[in-house]
């Protein structure tokens, strides 16, 4: 009955092409940005995981203020034994020309969730902090064509040499000095050479079979996002967005249970495409083992990209993605037109759900501002120019409608949330003031670490200031949505930004 009333959303196939160029926790960028404190030391951390596993992760740690004697880093897999289950720490080297920046490279040997333990020692004592990292294999590196031809030539030379040595051994090994080989020895030499050639070719064939088996096994470990399918359902109330995980790996129970992130099992972002004129941050709840559902946010009909953040109990974070096209008739079918506003097919509305429609304000430099629904002003205080792969801080300030600094309320335990996407959907990132890390992963991988305190002021101790460490992975046109909470109400402001090469 329910399926008979389910209206499947039209597939926006043209929008899908750019969505799967990404990694686990976000879309289009697997770099990790973190800002926090290692004991008495403020630290900013950038982790660039490898694209192949095993591989080297590049770690950068900035410790402002000086007085640091030693910085060490260590990778710890989520299921490592408490004692002896991880390698000893590596020393991070001070980068020449920058007295606050330390760098190291760490081997990530397997896929899965890691925590990178960072320890700082200096004049203020010692401090430690852990940063969660999702390790995935994005591909297998192919042999460069030139090197392949060189190796093929060497292989032919080796095979020819082995055959020639076998023939010479049979033909000449028992001859006296100056004695010529007879026809019988020459025939036996040719037989030996043929047998050697067959043996070497057979050995090479078996080696090729082994190599193909190893290659298939390795390629089977290349990360693929869980396949999901969206639908609008009506079960006696208003429309609801349903997300079904259809991936065989999930239905085959090749997964671990989910854990909450900020108290939610899924954070979903609904982005209007291609105009970026609609946005929602909602939190679907599970209705069975593979289906999540949430009341459709207050957004108009149109085409949308959806991104759902989930965290496994191992700490592995993943973003599922889909594209949908919503017709106005789907949102208001005849049988529900008389349903009172707010009725949601028996689903409660989450107080942290929010929706926004409008035109993002173009960033023209520091001081660019936009108004939010309650009249508050969101001002850009970041860099004049944004460039690819340059570490920056996306800095904003919220002012009261009367232009006084606003004091913000914690929004799901954080001072602010932000989401950004490139217009073609090739990049999507969910940001917190602590960076790009998943708080659910942090809670799983560092259970003894107390939750991050949030006092409603920015990193500079100023009321209304919110900052997000980041570096854009690709050039292009981006939209940035910043969300804060005031007077119990979630407010959203949006900016458009151009990121240069």
C-alpha positions, -999 to +999 in steps of 0.1 A: +000+000+000+028+024+010+047+016-022+016+022-042+014+057-029+052+063-032+061+088-059+097+081-071+116+113-077+128+119-113+164+112-117+185+142-127+212+122-144+231+152-158+239+163-123+254+130-111+285+131-132+304+154-109+294+138-076+315+107-074+350+122-078+353+123-041+363+106-009+345+092+021+337+121+045+331+148+019+328+152-019+357+164-040+382+167-011+397+142+013+420+167+031+414+171+068+415+205+085+414+208+123+417+237+148+419+230+185+442+228+215+468+202+225+469+210+262+482+245+266+491+249+229+467+261+202+472+240+170+460+241+135+464+207+116+462+199+080+462+162+070+464+151+033+457+114+032+471+093+004+450+083-026+464+047-026+468+024+004+493+017+018+505+053+013+520+083+029+498+109+046+512+144+047+508+161+081+512+199+088+509+212+123+510+249+131+517+259+167+516+297+171+532+315+200+566+297+201+581+279+231+578+245+214+606+220+217+591+189+201+561+178+181+554+141+174+527+124+154+514+088+153+487+070+133+464+047+153+439+025+135+405+023+151+408-014+161+445-012+172+453-029+205+457-005+234+493-017+240+516-023+210+489-019+184+503+012+168+538+023+156+560+045+178+555+083+173+574+101+145+590+135+151+576+163+130+603+185+116+603+223+118+598+237+083+626+260+073+616+296+072+585+292+094+591+289+131+556+278+139+551+251+112+560+214+116+556+187+090+557+149+089+547+120+067+530+089+081+522+056+065+486+046+065+487+009+059+451-001+057+417+014+049+394+025+076+392+050+104+424+063+120+432+089+146+464+109+143+478+115+177+497+148+180+518+155+210+534+189+217+561+195+243+577+228+253+580+256+278+543+253+288+546+216+294+531+189+273+498+185+255+481+159+232+452+159+208+438+134+183+425+141+149+402+116+131+410+106+095+392+084+071+416+063+051+402+051+017+418+039-015+406+061-044+424+042-072+453+022-084+482+040-100+490+028-135+525+021-147+539+050-168+539+040-205+576+048-209+586+027-179+563-001-191+582-003-225+615-002-208+605-031-185+591-050-214+624-046-233+644-058-202+620-088-199+626-098-235+663-095-230+662-117-199+641-143-216+664-144-246+694-146-223+679-175-203+672-194-235+706-187-249+723-199-217+703-231-217+713-238-253+750-230-247+751-252-216+738-283-234+758-276-266+792-266-252+795-273-215+813-307-220+835-299-250+872-298-248+890-265-255+890-259-293+865-288-300+835-280-322+800-291-313+786-319-334+752-321-350+739-342-322+748-317-295+734-289-316+701-307-319+700-313-282+708-276-277+678-266-298+656-290-278+669-275-246+663-240-258+628-248-269+620-264-236+635-235-217+615-210-238+583-230-231+591-232-194+599-195-191+567-185-210+547-208-188+562-193-157+554-158-171+519-169-178+514-182-142+529-150-129+505-130-150+476-150-136+489-143-101+493-106-109+458-103-123+444-119-092+463-095-069+452-066-091+415-076-089+418-080-051+434-045-048+409-029-071+380-044-052+391-023-023+387+010-042+363+031-022+327+034-036+300+054-020+269+036-008+242+037-034+211+054-023+177+063-038+155+092-029+117+093-030+088+115-018+063+095+004+028+103+016+014+082+044-015+103+056+004+136+062+025+161+044+053+150+020+085+134+034+118+128+018+128+092+020+164+080+015+168+042+010+203+027+010+201+002-019+237-008-020+242-046-018+271-042+007+246-026+031+218-050+025+242-079+028+252-065+062+288-058+052+286-028+075+288-017+111+259+001+129+258+039+128+266+062+157+252+097+163+270+128+152+259+158+172+231+135+184+218+127+148+223+095+129+223+114+096+230+150+087+214+157+053+219+188+031+195+196+003+210+220-022+190+236-051+207+231-084+219+247-105+208+281-091+220+276-055+188+295-045+175+268-020+192+250+009+182+229+038+200+212+067+178+183+080+182+152+100+164+121+087+155+093+112+156+056+104+123+038+098+140+005+091+175-009+087+181+007+054+156+036+051+157+071+065+129+096+063+124+133+071+096+158+066+102+177+033+117+210+042+101+243+033+116+244-002+099+249-036+098+223-064+129+220-085+161+201-089+182+192-059+214+176-049+213+157-016+243+149+007+239+127+038+267+124+064+268+092+084+294+077+108+299+040+114+306+027+149+342+022+138+345+060+133+345+057+095+327+087+081+309+087+047+288+111+027+261+095+005+249+115-025+221+116-049+203+140-072+165+145-074+140+165-093+108+174-074+076+184-092+051+207-075+024+181-079+045+157-059+047+181-030+010+187-029-009+157-042-047+158-042-052+135-012-031+158+011-041+193+000-064+196+030-039+183+055-031+211+080+003+227+076+030+210+096+015+175+093+044+153+083+032+117+078+037+110+115+073+122+115+083+148+142+100+179+130+135+182+144+141+216+161+175+217+145+161+213+109+163+245+088+156+257+053+167+288+033+157+303+000+171+334-016+200+347-037+235+342-023+254+375-018+286+378-040+318+382-020+335+414-031+361+414-003+361+419+035+330+437+046+306+420+022+274+412+041+240+397+038+208+398+059+194+367+076+157+361+083+156+379+117+174+409+103+208+399+117+238+408+095+263+382+084+296+398+074+325+383+056+358+389+073+380+365+054+406+370+027+402+393-003+410+365-027+405+327-024+429+304-042+431+267-047+450+247-021+459+278+000+452+274+037+427+301+048+401+308+074+366+314+063+358+341+088+324+357+094+308+380+120+272+382+130+257+415+140+224+422+156+198+440+135+209+472+153+245+464+142+258+454+176+279+422+180+256+392+183+261+366+210+254+332+195+238+302+210+253+267+205+238+250+175+240+212+180+269+218+203+289+240+180+291+278+176+282+274+139+279+251+110+287+257+074+284+239+041+299+248+008+297+234-027+310+241-061+282+250-085+286+218-105+285+196-074+320+183-078+329+196-043+308+195-011+321+200+024+304+202+058+324+225+081+326+233+118+347+258+136+370+229+146+374+221+109+363+194+085+365+165+110+334+145+119+325+150+156+309+115+155+343+101+144+361+121+171+338+107+198+343+071+186+381+073+181+388+094+212+362+084+238+382+098+267+383+132+252+357+156+267+333+173+242+346+206+228+333+235+248+315+263+230+310+296+248+293+314+219+324+335+210+348+330+181+384+318+182+396+354+187+373+356+218+349+381+201+312+378+202+295+368+170+327+357+152+327+323+135+357+309+117+363+277+097+398+265+087+398+253+051+416+251+017+396+249-015+405+218-035+394+230-069+389+264-087+355+276-097+323+292-084+313+282-049+283+289-026+289+290+011+260+287+036+267+297+072+243+287+100+241+301+135+215+300+162+200+330+180+169+332+203+163+295+197+161+300+159+185+286+133+195+313+109+212+309+075+233+333+054+247+325+019+276+339-001+289+332-035+327+331-039+351+326-069+381+305-061+411+312-084+439+289-095 
